[in-house]
Amino acid sequence: MEVEPVVTERLEMVSLSPDVLTALLDGRRSEAETAMGLRFPEEWPGELMWLFRLRIEQMHEDPSTQPWLLRAIVLRGSGGMVIGHINFHEPPIDGAVEIGYTIEPAHRRRGYATEAVLGMFRWAEEAQPVQRFIASVSPDNAPSLGLISNLGFVQTGVQWDERDGEELVFELVWPTPT
């Protein structure tokens, strides 16, 4: 499925198809890079193996979910350098989606995560009537806690995630204040 990238001032969020994710999981990095015209982080898939597999399953079950799922965060003007990933956990349910993102360590503290998140929020608002955004963040993840606080998220609960442990749950009613 061809999915248009989400473009911001400095970034492009490029959808990763099941074929590309499978190539990365199978160690066929150069094939995936050539197919996408991107340069993936050397660590990929590494700790992301479980996420790649989960998103492949979701896309195989319902190919129409691909635009909402895993995207590479590409630094514009860098020759296709991938500096992180971003995704919604699934398409909207009752007007709400949950966001997840990571910026590679060498590219942190430059506002890329905020730019990517806001770009995806704007895209989601145009794609479907999304009114609420959810973020689940580890209490120890100070950078993400700062990001969601700056965007106006409000804590709505606490949950236990089998993979990540305790998470604080936040919600943002869209649109965000400027």
Buried (B, 14 or more C-beta within 10 A) or exposed (E): EEBEBBBBEBBBBBBBBBBBBBBBBEEBBEBBBEEBEBBBBEEBBEEBEEBBBBBBEBBEEEEEBBBBBBBBBBBEEBEBBBBBBBBBBBBBEEEBBBBBBBBBEEBBEEEBBBBBBEBBBBBBBEBEEBBBBBBBBBEEBEEBBEBBEEBBBEBEEEEEEEEEEEBBBBBBEBEBEE
